[in-house]
C-alpha cells in the first residue's frame, strides 16, 4: 500500500506529498543488521524515532545489545544471514 509513502525526489523538487507517477519500490522488512568490517563492528537499527519506540522494552534491549556488541562488551554472536554474500547477520 503506497498511500503512506511519498517520493523524496519529488519532494525536493517542490512536489511535497505528491505520488503522481511514483510507487514505493519493493523493499525489505529488515529493520536491523550487524556486520564485521575489517576489525570493526557495525550495527544499523531502524525502529522509529518517536517516544513510543524508545518506551518499548524490546527496542531498548536491542539498542543495549547493539551498543554492548559494538563496544565488545559481549562476545560476537553474529549469525550469518540467509544471503552469504551480504556480510551481515542478526544480533542474538
Phi, psi and omega in degrees: 000112183277358186294343180267353188243147177227155181281123175295324179298315178294323181298317181286349175265012177090005181253063181294142180058033180246129177243009185304117179076010183234138172233150179293127180292152177300142182223188181259153173269010179291126179246357180203148172211160177218145179203161171263134171232113188054242180256014182253155175248132180237141176225138175235127177236132177228081182252354183121176184225011181267173181300325181296324178297310183291338179280344183284121181301327179293321177295315181297324176294314179298318180295315179298315178299319180295316179297313180297321180293314181292329178277002179063031176275348173226149183293159181296123174235033181286122175262145178290145174290173173296332180266104185292347180271352187283334182075004183249183180188190181246143176273127182244000000 
